[in-house]
């Protein structure tokens, strides 16, 4: 066992032609190899129940992907003052969602809808309907809704979120 570098003499950059293997057993490094790491930005859109875009301004989306695990965070502002119905849906995710084994609830995290009145809505899971992801379980105490509704997002107000999900 040999260390690479010491406390007062370190390597600056490391360039590999393969992955970093952690504690490979009997020559099988596949499940213990870090060979896919990426970070970057993405363009989020919030949509109404019909898939119409109701928000894509002041858009900030960041992600980190390690293997097939994606952590995506975002801030986006509603930019459409039209009348919209249905559940709030989120599109534009940085990577396709893994829906293997008929997964419907595919991730977890939280979403905050700043509607300007001090109320907020927190979601703990992400639901995949085949095309979009949207937050479920509206935890606002005075609301009986199961999903966050498009009508709960006021025009010109932001929606913030952070989710972890598996990609394909």
MDTraj code that builds the backbone (N, CA, C; nanometers):
import mdtraj as md
import numpy as np

residues = "UNK UNK UNK UNK UNK UNK UNK UNK UNK UNK UNK UNK UNK UNK UNK UNK UNK UNK UNK UNK UNK UNK UNK UNK UNK UNK UNK UNK UNK UNK UNK UNK UNK UNK UNK UNK UNK UNK UNK UNK UNK UNK UNK UNK UNK UNK UNK UNK UNK UNK UNK UNK UNK UNK UNK UNK UNK UNK UNK UNK UNK UNK UNK UNK UNK UNK UNK UNK UNK UNK UNK UNK UNK UNK UNK UNK UNK UNK UNK UNK UNK UNK UNK UNK UNK UNK UNK UNK UNK UNK UNK UNK UNK UNK UNK UNK UNK UNK UNK UNK UNK UNK UNK UNK UNK UNK UNK UNK UNK UNK UNK UNK UNK UNK UNK UNK UNK UNK UNK UNK UNK UNK UNK UNK UNK UNK UNK UNK UNK UNK UNK UNK UNK UNK UNK UNK UNK UNK UNK UNK UNK UNK UNK UNK UNK UNK UNK UNK UNK UNK UNK UNK UNK UNK UNK UNK UNK UNK UNK UNK UNK UNK UNK UNK UNK UNK UNK UNK".split()
xyz = np.array([
    [0.0859, -0.1173, 0.0000],
    [0.0000, 0.0000, 0.0000],
    [0.0904, 0.1235, 0.0000],
    [0.0644, 0.2117, -0.0954],
    [0.1459, 0.3320, -0.1089],
    [0.0565, 0.4535, -0.1221],
    [0.0885, 0.5589, -0.0486],
    [0.0146, 0.6842, -0.0609],
    [0.0625, 0.7601, -0.1833],
    [-0.0265, 0.8385, -0.2409],
    [0.0074, 0.9241, -0.3530],
    [0.0069, 1.0669, -0.3009],
    [0.1245, 1.1216, -0.2793],
    [0.1376, 1.2542, -0.2208],
    [0.1448, 1.2471, -0.0691],
    [0.1853, 1.3577, -0.0090],
    [0.1921, 1.3729, 0.1369],
    [0.1361, 1.5097, 0.1717],
    [0.1223, 1.5392, 0.3007],
    [0.0540, 1.6615, 0.3426],
    [0.1164, 1.7890, 0.2856],
    [0.2478, 1.7938, 0.2680],
    [0.3095, 1.9157, 0.2144],
    [0.3567, 1.9008, 0.0695],
    [0.3261, 1.7893, 0.0048],
    [0.3595, 1.7683, -0.1365],
    [0.2475, 1.6873, -0.2001],
    [0.1609, 1.7576, -0.2730],
    [0.0426, 1.6923, -0.3292],
    [0.0473, 1.6955, -0.4815],
    [-0.0275, 1.6043, -0.5425],
    [-0.0443, 1.6048, -0.6864],
    [-0.1526, 1.7066, -0.7197],
    [-0.1349, 1.7812, -0.8266],
    [-0.2314, 1.8842, -0.8640],
    [-0.3503, 1.8262, -0.9391],
    [-0.3304, 1.7619, -1.0503],
    [-0.4373, 1.7051, -1.1314],
    [-0.4068, 1.5588, -1.1594],
    [-0.5105, 1.4826, -1.1776],
    [-0.4948, 1.3411, -1.2073],
    [-0.5771, 1.3103, -1.3315],
    [-0.5138, 1.2629, -1.4349],
    [-0.5814, 1.2281, -1.5592],
    [-0.5718, 1.0777, -1.5777],
    [-0.6878, 1.0149, -1.5969],
    [-0.6926, 0.8698, -1.6062],
    [-0.7499, 0.8264, -1.7402],
    [-0.7108, 0.7117, -1.7844],
    [-0.7715, 0.6560, -1.9039],
    [-0.8811, 0.5562, -1.8675],
    [-0.8953, 0.5282, -1.7398],
    [-1.0004, 0.4386, -1.6898],
    [-1.0637, 0.5021, -1.5685],
    [-1.1306, 0.4239, -1.4866],
    [-1.1966, 0.4757, -1.3680],
    [-1.1129, 0.4567, -1.2431],
    [-1.1614, 0.5115, -1.1326],
    [-1.0998, 0.4931, -1.0023],
    [-1.1678, 0.3723, -0.9381],
    [-1.0885, 0.2722, -0.9002],
    [-1.1428, 0.1490, -0.8452],
    [-1.1258, 0.1497, -0.6941],
    [-1.2363, 0.1248, -0.6219],
    [-1.2341, 0.1195, -0.4768],
    [-1.2427, -0.0255, -0.4311],
    [-1.1390, -0.0752, -0.3690],
    [-1.1397, -0.2052, -0.3034],
    [-1.1966, -0.3166, -0.3926],
    [-1.1361, -0.3351, -0.5093],
    [-1.1803, -0.4409, -0.6004],
    [-1.1570, -0.5776, -0.5378],
    [-1.2538, -0.6670, -0.5543],
    [-1.2454, -0.8007, -0.4980],
    [-1.2245, -0.9010, -0.6117],
    [-1.1202, -0.9800, -0.6019],
    [-1.0920, -1.0886, -0.6963],
    [-1.0942, -1.0425, -0.8418],
    [-1.0397, -0.9233, -0.8669],
    [-1.0268, -0.8745, -1.0037],
    [-1.1550, -0.8222, -1.0660],
    [-1.2654, -0.8196, -0.9910],
    [-1.3917, -0.7688, -1.0452],
    [-1.4121, -0.6267, -0.9956],
    [-1.3714, -0.5288, -1.0761],
    [-1.3779, -0.3895, -1.0355],
    [-1.5055, -0.3202, -1.0811],
    [-1.5881, -0.3844, -1.1597],
    [-1.7024, -0.3187, -1.2225],
    [-1.7924, -0.2468, -1.1231],
    [-1.8343, -0.3124, -1.0179],
    [-1.9284, -0.2501, -0.9245],
    [-1.8622, -0.1508, -0.8305],
    [-1.7305, -0.1473, -0.8268],
    [-1.6603, -0.0570, -0.7367],
    [-1.5779, 0.0472, -0.8114],
    [-1.6139, 0.0755, -0.9360],
    [-1.5375, 0.1698, -1.0157],
    [-1.6149, 0.2994, -1.0334],
    [-1.5506, 0.4104, -0.9952],
    [-1.6060, 0.5418, -1.0199],
    [-1.5589, 0.5831, -1.1588],
    [-1.6482, 0.5731, -1.2567],
    [-1.6074, 0.6014, -1.3937],
    [-1.7019, 0.6980, -1.4638],
    [-1.7913, 0.7600, -1.3879],
    [-1.8843, 0.8541, -1.4480],
    [-1.9171, 0.9627, -1.3465],
    [-1.8559, 1.0791, -1.3629],
    [-1.8847, 1.1951, -1.2782],
    [-1.9019, 1.3147, -1.3701],
    [-2.0070, 1.3908, -1.3456],
    [-2.0334, 1.5070, -1.4297],
    [-2.1081, 1.6109, -1.3482],
    [-2.0830, 1.7370, -1.3759],
    [-2.1620, 1.8439, -1.3172],
    [-2.1837, 1.9517, -1.4212],
    [-2.2925, 2.0247, -1.4075],
    [-2.3214, 2.1270, -1.5063],
    [-2.4516, 2.1984, -1.4784],
    [-2.5034, 2.2651, -1.5804],
    [-2.6274, 2.3401, -1.5676],
    [-2.7338, 2.2795, -1.6582],
    [-2.8596, 2.3141, -1.6335],
    [-2.9706, 2.2637, -1.7130],
    [-3.0830, 2.3653, -1.7145],
    [-3.1704, 2.3531, -1.8130],
    [-3.2803, 2.4466, -1.8338],
    [-3.4117, 2.3837, -1.7892],
    [-3.4656, 2.4326, -1.6806],
    [-3.5903, 2.3788, -1.6253],
    [-3.7104, 2.4546, -1.6813],
    [-3.8204, 2.3851, -1.6899],
    [-3.9477, 2.4464, -1.7258],
    [-4.0539, 2.3910, -1.6304],
    [-4.1416, 2.4810, -1.5856],
    [-4.2576, 2.4343, -1.5095],
    [-4.3776, 2.4416, -1.6028],
    [-4.4644, 2.3413, -1.5913],
    [-4.5762, 2.3268, -1.6837],
    [-4.7057, 2.3030, -1.6074],
    [-4.8162, 2.3295, -1.6758],
    [-4.9461, 2.2994, -1.6181],
    [-4.9847, 2.1553, -1.6498],
    [-5.1039, 2.1158, -1.6106],
    [-5.1479, 1.9781, -1.6287],
    [-5.1608, 1.9330, -1.7730],
    [-5.1667, 2.0276, -1.8673],
    [-5.1737, 1.9934, -2.0097],
    [-5.0374, 1.9951, -2.0771],
    [-4.9330, 2.0262, -2.0005],
    [-4.7987, 2.0317, -2.0564],
    [-4.7587, 2.1685, -2.1081],
    [-4.8469, 2.2695, -2.0934],
    [-4.8133, 2.4047, -2.1375],
    [-4.7085, 2.4662, -2.0463],
    [-4.6089, 2.5309, -2.1034],
    [-4.5050, 2.5964, -2.0235],
    [-4.5655, 2.7175, -1.9546],
    [-4.5532, 2.7237, -1.8228],
    [-4.5990, 2.8409, -1.7484],
    [-4.4827, 2.9148, -1.6837],
    [-4.3638, 2.8569, -1.6909],
    [-4.2498, 2.9252, -1.6329],
    [-4.1177, 2.8739, -1.6838],
    [-4.0343, 2.9684, -1.7304],
    [-3.8971, 2.9340, -1.7688],
    [-3.8059, 3.0551, -1.7615],
    [-3.8466, 3.1606, -1.6889],
    [-3.7608, 3.2776, -1.6764],
    [-3.6833, 3.2737, -1.5447],
    [-3.5791, 3.3558, -1.5379],
    [-3.4878, 3.3573, -1.4217],
    [-3.4487, 3.2145, -1.3853],
    [-3.4118, 3.1416, -1.4862],
    [-3.3874, 2.9985, -1.4780],
    [-3.2458, 2.9683, -1.4322],
    [-3.2337, 2.8968, -1.3224],
    [-3.1033, 2.8507, -1.2740],
    [-3.1177, 2.7038, -1.2382],
    [-3.0441, 2.6180, -1.3070],
    [-3.0462, 2.4756, -1.2770],
    [-2.9036, 2.4230, -1.2706],
    [-2.8730, 2.3479, -1.1672],
    [-2.7405, 2.2877, -1.1499],
    [-2.7587, 2.1393, -1.1197],
    [-2.6614, 2.0589, -1.1642],
    [-2.6688, 1.9162, -1.1352],
    [-2.5301, 1.8593, -1.1107],
    [-2.5299, 1.7473, -1.0386],
    [-2.4124, 1.6627, -1.0208],
    [-2.4598, 1.5211, -1.0475],
    [-2.3888, 1.4499, -1.1344],
    [-2.4240, 1.3118, -1.1669],
    [-2.3034, 1.2236, -1.1376],
    [-2.3241, 1.1225, -1.0560],
    [-2.2224, 1.0221, -1.0259],
    [-2.2843, 0.8870, -1.0586],
    [-2.2287, 0.8208, -1.1607],
    [-2.2905, 0.6969, -1.2068],
    [-2.4284, 0.7280, -1.2609],
    [-2.5316, 0.6596, -1.2091],
    [-2.6671, 0.6889, -1.2536],
    [-2.7459, 0.7712, -1.1522],
    [-2.6787, 0.8207, -1.0484],
    [-2.7437, 0.9005, -0.9455],
    [-2.7264, 1.0491, -0.9770],
    [-2.8396, 1.1193, -0.9899],
    [-2.8384, 1.2606, -1.0270],
    [-2.8943, 1.3441, -0.9128],
    [-2.8213, 1.4494, -0.8752],
    [-2.8744, 1.5494, -0.7830],
    [-2.8949, 1.6757, -0.8646],
    [-3.0202, 1.7185, -0.8806],
    [-3.0531, 1.8358, -0.9607],
    [-3.1234, 1.9388, -0.8730],
    [-3.0748, 2.0616, -0.8765],
    [-3.1394, 2.1704, -0.8029],
    [-3.1754, 2.2810, -0.9015],
    [-3.2746, 2.3605, -0.8660],
    [-3.3215, 2.4606, -0.9612],
    [-3.3942, 2.5756, -0.8935],
    [-3.4048, 2.6823, -0.9696],
    [-3.4887, 2.7969, -0.9386],
    [-3.5436, 2.8455, -1.0718],
    [-3.6722, 2.8662, -1.0792],
    [-3.7362, 2.9125, -1.2028],
    [-3.8554, 2.9987, -1.1636],
    [-3.8875, 3.0939, -1.2466],
    [-3.9969, 3.1856, -1.2167],
    [-4.1125, 3.1663, -1.3130],
    [-4.2346, 3.1712, -1.2602],
    [-4.3509, 3.1634, -1.3481],
    [-4.3530, 3.2884, -1.4350],
    [-4.3727, 3.2677, -1.5646],
    [-4.3665, 3.3791, -1.6596],
    [-4.4873, 3.3826, -1.7521],
    [-4.5988, 3.3251, -1.7082],
    [-4.7195, 3.3208, -1.7888],
    [-4.8375, 3.3530, -1.6979],
    [-4.9076, 3.4605, -1.7289],
    [-5.0182, 3.5023, -1.6420],
    [-5.1514, 3.4406, -1.6830],
    [-5.1488, 3.3456, -1.7770],
    [-5.2716, 3.2806, -1.8214],
    [-5.3341, 3.1962, -1.7121],
    [-5.4541, 3.1502, -1.7391],
    [-5.5252, 3.0637, -1.6466],
    [-5.4871, 2.9188, -1.6775],
    [-5.4318, 2.8502, -1.5786],
    [-5.3848, 2.7136, -1.5994],
    [-5.4452, 2.6207, -1.4958],
    [-5.4638, 2.4969, -1.5350],
    [-5.5194, 2.3981, -1.4445],
    [-5.4294, 2.2750, -1.4419],
    [-5.4624, 2.1835, -1.3559],
    [-5.3877, 2.0583, -1.3468],
    [-5.2712, 2.0661, -1.2508],
    [-5.1976, 1.9577, -1.2433],
    [-5.0844, 1.9469, -1.1520],
    [-4.9623, 2.0180, -1.2070],
    [-4.8852, 2.0778, -1.1194],
    [-4.7597, 2.1404, -1.1576],
    [-4.6631, 2.0305, -1.2005],
    [-4.6055, 2.0452, -1.3197],
    [-4.5122, 1.9462, -1.3702],
    [-4.3780, 2.0135, -1.3986],
    [-4.2724, 1.9379, -1.3873],
    [-4.1370, 1.9877, -1.4062],
    [-4.0758, 1.9137, -1.5234],
    [-4.0213, 1.9882, -1.6202],
    [-3.9580, 1.9233, -1.7345],
    [-3.8206, 1.9842, -1.7587],
    [-3.7465, 1.9198, -1.8477],
    [-3.6135, 1.9679, -1.8806],
    [-3.5044, 1.9094, -1.7929],
    [-3.5348, 1.8036, -1.7204],
    [-3.4368, 1.7436, -1.6301],
    [-3.3084, 1.7120, -1.7065],
    [-3.1928, 1.7224, -1.6416],
    [-3.0662, 1.7077, -1.7135],
    [-3.0407, 1.5684, -1.7707],
    [-3.1034, 1.4650, -1.7153],
    [-3.0845, 1.3283, -1.7645],
    [-3.2184, 1.2571, -1.7627],
    [-3.2360, 1.1629, -1.8536],
    [-3.3581, 1.0835, -1.8574],
    [-3.3746, 1.0088, -1.7264],
    [-3.4994, 0.9928, -1.6877],
    [-3.5314, 0.9274, -1.5614],
    [-3.5395, 0.7772, -1.5815],
    [-3.4794, 0.7029, -1.4907],
    [-3.4855, 0.5573, -1.4953],
    [-3.6217, 0.5131, -1.4443],
    [-3.7012, 0.4581, -1.5335],
    [-3.8330, 0.4102, -1.4947],
    [-3.8409, 0.2587, -1.5042],
    [-3.7279, 0.1927, -1.4889],
    [-3.7233, 0.0464, -1.4945],
    [-3.8135, -0.0136, -1.3883],
    [-3.8593, -0.1321, -1.4141],
    [-3.9454, -0.2055, -1.3203],
    [-4.0723, -0.1288, -1.2888],
    [-4.1200, -0.0507, -1.3854],
    [-4.2444, 0.0256, -1.3684],
    [-4.2412, 0.1188, -1.2485],
    [-4.1249, 0.1767, -1.2233],
    [-4.1160, 0.2736, -1.1149],
    [-4.2039, 0.3930, -1.1482],
    [-4.2767, 0.4397, -1.0524],
    [-4.3557, 0.5606, -1.0705],
    [-4.2964, 0.6703, -0.9843],
    [-4.2741, 0.6412, -0.8572],
    [-4.2045, 0.7359, -0.7704],
    [-4.0556, 0.7128, -0.7913],
    [-3.9886, 0.8096, -0.8514],
    [-3.8530, 0.7849, -0.8979],
    [-3.7454, 0.8636, -0.8246],
    [-3.7809, 0.9496, -0.7352],
    [-3.6790, 1.0279, -0.6674],
    [-3.7331, 1.0928, -0.5431],
    [-3.6469, 1.1647, -0.4739],
    [-3.6911, 1.2355, -0.3548],
    [-3.6191, 1.3688, -0.3453],
    [-3.6779, 1.4577, -0.2724],
    [-3.6217, 1.5913, -0.2572],
    [-3.7282, 1.6851, -0.2069],
    [-3.7213, 1.8090, -0.2502],
    [-3.8186, 1.9067, -0.2039],
    [-3.8400, 2.0161, -0.3049],
    [-3.9563, 2.0789, -0.2969],
    [-3.9897, 2.1900, -0.3846],
    [-4.0593, 2.2968, -0.3009],
    [-4.0260, 2.4216, -0.3284],
    [-4.0880, 2.5332, -0.2579],
    [-4.1472, 2.6266, -0.3607],
    [-4.2761, 2.6517, -0.3495],
    [-4.3446, 2.7456, -0.4365],
    [-4.3621, 2.8740, -0.3571],
    [-4.2920, 2.9791, -0.3973],
    [-4.3022, 3.1093, -0.3323],
    [-4.4159, 3.1847, -0.3991],
    [-4.5344, 3.1787, -0.3390],
    [-4.6488, 3.2425, -0.4029],
    [-4.6731, 3.3846, -0.3535],
    [-4.5802, 3.4370, -0.2745],
    [-4.5881, 3.5761, -0.2324],
    [-4.6737, 3.6014, -0.1113],
    [-4.7421, 3.5018, -0.0584],
    [-4.8277, 3.5227, 0.0579],
    [-4.7712, 3.4570, 0.1827],
    [-4.6510, 3.4050, 0.1733],
    [-4.5897, 3.3403, 0.2883],
    [-4.6141, 3.1913, 0.2944],
    [-4.7007, 3.1406, 0.2078],
    [-4.7270, 2.9971, 0.2069],
    [-4.6213, 2.9271, 0.1241],
    [-4.5876, 2.8070, 0.1616],
    [-4.4949, 2.7287, 0.0816],
    [-4.5454, 2.5865, 0.0742],
    [-4.4988, 2.5162, -0.0267],
    [-4.5427, 2.3803, -0.0518],
    [-4.4182, 2.2924, -0.0597],
    [-4.4162, 2.1877, 0.0143],
    [-4.2993, 2.1019, 0.0183],
    [-4.3347, 1.9651, -0.0364],
    [-4.2513, 1.9149, -0.1245],
    [-4.2727, 1.7837, -0.1826],
    [-4.1601, 1.6922, -0.1408],
    [-4.1916, 1.5668, -0.1179],
    [-4.0871, 1.4752, -0.0748],
    [-4.0556, 1.3677, -0.1778],
    [-4.1328, 1.3608, -0.2844],
    [-4.1051, 1.2609, -0.3868],
    [-4.1273, 1.3205, -0.5256],
    [-4.0774, 1.2515, -0.6255],
    [-4.0989, 1.2916, -0.7640],
    [-4.1770, 1.1802, -0.8308],
    [-4.2795, 1.2174, -0.9024],
    [-4.3644, 1.1226, -0.9731],
    [-4.3375, 1.1367, -1.1220],
    [-4.3254, 1.0253, -1.1923],
    [-4.2998, 1.0244, -1.3359],
    [-4.4246, 0.9743, -1.4063],
    [-4.4764, 1.0535, -1.4993],
    [-4.5989, 1.0121, -1.5689],
    [-4.5718, 0.9655, -1.7114],
    [-4.4472, 0.9370, -1.7450],
    [-4.4118, 0.8937, -1.8783],
    [-4.3457, 1.0030, -1.9596],
    [-4.3765, 1.1280, -1.9279],
    [-4.3166, 1.2402, -1.9993],
    [-4.2526, 1.3392, -1.9035],
    [-4.3239, 1.3740, -1.7976],
    [-4.2771, 1.4775, -1.7060],
    [-4.2574, 1.4200, -1.5654],
    [-4.1870, 1.4972, -1.4866],
    [-4.1789, 1.4699, -1.3434],
    [-4.2530, 1.5826, -1.2741],
    [-4.3202, 1.5502, -1.1671],
    [-4.3800, 1.6574, -1.0902],
    [-4.3825, 1.6205, -0.9435],
    [-4.3822, 1.7250, -0.8603],
    [-4.3798, 1.7054, -0.7166],
    [-4.5131, 1.6552, -0.6654],
    [-4.5086, 1.5676, -0.5700],
    [-4.6309, 1.5158, -0.5098],
    [-4.6290, 1.5431, -0.3603],
    [-4.7421, 1.5182, -0.3003],
    [-4.7621, 1.5327, -0.1572],
    [-4.7462, 1.6769, -0.1122],
    [-4.8452, 1.7556, -0.1428],
    [-4.8537, 1.8935, -0.0986],
    [-4.8711, 1.8916, 0.0531],
    [-4.7721, 1.9397, 0.1255],
    [-4.7750, 1.9324, 0.2717],
    [-4.8315, 2.0576, 0.3384],
    [-4.8862, 2.1482, 0.2600],
    [-4.9456, 2.2677, 0.3200],
    [-5.0628, 2.2229, 0.4069],
    [-5.0636, 2.2667, 0.5282],
    [-5.1591, 2.2148, 0.6268],
    [-5.3036, 2.2379, 0.5856],
    [-5.3340, 2.3542, 0.5265],
    [-5.4741, 2.3835, 0.4953],
    [-5.5143, 2.3361, 0.3567],
    [-5.4331, 2.2534, 0.2947],
    [-5.4642, 2.2064, 0.1602],
    [-5.4900, 2.0567, 0.1611],
    [-5.5929, 2.0146, 0.0928],
    [-5.6228, 1.8726, 0.0826],
    [-5.5692, 1.8131, -0.0462],
    [-5.4935, 1.8925, -0.1217],
    [-5.4424, 1.8452, -0.2501],
    [-5.3356, 1.7397, -0.2324],
    [-5.3356, 1.6419, -0.3214],
    [-5.2282, 1.5435, -0.3220],
    [-5.1104, 1.5949, -0.4017],
    [-5.1358, 1.6743, -0.5051],
    [-5.0303, 1.7288, -0.5899],
    [-5.0291, 1.8801, -0.5811],
    [-4.9160, 1.9381, -0.6112],
    [-4.9073, 2.0828, -0.6213],
    [-4.9765, 2.1226, -0.7506],
    [-5.0684, 2.2154, -0.7437],
    [-5.1466, 2.2572, -0.8595],
    [-5.0803, 2.3754, -0.9302],
    [-5.0983, 2.3831, -1.0616],
    [-5.0444, 2.4949, -1.1396],
    [-5.0997, 2.6269, -1.0880],
    [-5.2226, 2.6264, -1.0382],
    [-5.2833, 2.7496, -0.9871],
    [-5.2177, 2.7986, -0.8580],
    [-5.1373, 2.7151, -0.7940],
    [-5.0704, 2.7551, -0.6710],
    [-4.9405, 2.8312, -0.6970],
    [-4.9043, 2.8464, -0.8237],
    [-4.7833, 2.9201, -0.8604],
    [-4.8271, 3.0537, -0.9188],
    [-4.8024, 3.1622, -0.8473],
    [-4.8419, 3.2946, -0.8936],
    [-4.7446, 3.3460, -0.9986],
    [-4.7988, 3.4211, -1.0969],
    [-4.7149, 3.4774, -1.2020],
    [-4.6089, 3.5700, -1.1420],
    [-4.4861, 3.5583, -1.1916],
    [-4.3756, 3.6404, -1.1446],
    [-4.3098, 3.5901, -1.0176],
    [-4.3588, 3.4798, -0.9631],
    [-4.3030, 3.4250, -0.8385],
    [-4.2186, 3.3012, -0.8688],
    [-4.1153, 3.2767, -0.7878],
    [-4.0249, 3.1645, -0.8152],
    [-4.0712, 3.0311, -0.7564],
    [-4.0175, 2.9277, -0.8169],
    [-4.0303, 2.7911, -0.7674],
    [-3.8881, 2.7398, -0.7502],
    [-3.8574, 2.6849, -0.6339],
    [-3.7250, 2.6314, -0.6040],
    [-3.7362, 2.4820, -0.5790],
    [-3.6323, 2.4096, -0.6098],
    [-3.6374, 2.2670, -0.5810],
    [-3.5017, 2.2017, -0.5851],
    [-3.4961, 2.0851, -0.5277],
    [-3.3756, 2.0035, -0.5269],
    [-3.4186, 1.8574, -0.5165],
    [-3.3766, 1.7759, -0.6130],
    [-3.4170, 1.6364, -0.6171],
    [-3.2988, 1.5449, -0.6462],
    [-3.3097, 1.4236, -0.5985],
    [-3.2152, 1.3178, -0.6303],
    [-3.2953, 1.2078, -0.6984],
    [-3.2455, 1.1612, -0.8145],
    [-3.3165, 1.0556, -0.8859],
    [-3.2157, 0.9714, -0.9620],
    [-3.2601, 0.8556, -1.0099],
    [-3.1774, 0.7648, -1.0889],
    [-3.2009, 0.7922, -1.2366],
    [-3.0928, 0.7967, -1.3134],
    [-3.1034, 0.8180, -1.4575],
    [-3.0859, 0.6868, -1.5311],
    [-3.1131, 0.6900, -1.6611],
    [-3.0978, 0.5695, -1.7421],
    [-2.9543, 0.5537, -1.7844],
])
top = md.Topology()
chain = top.add_chain()
for i, resn in enumerate(residues, 1):
    res = top.add_residue(resn, chain, resSeq=i)
    for name in ("N", "CA", "C"):
        top.add_atom(name, md.element.get_by_symbol(name[0]), res)
traj = md.Trajectory(xyz[None], top)
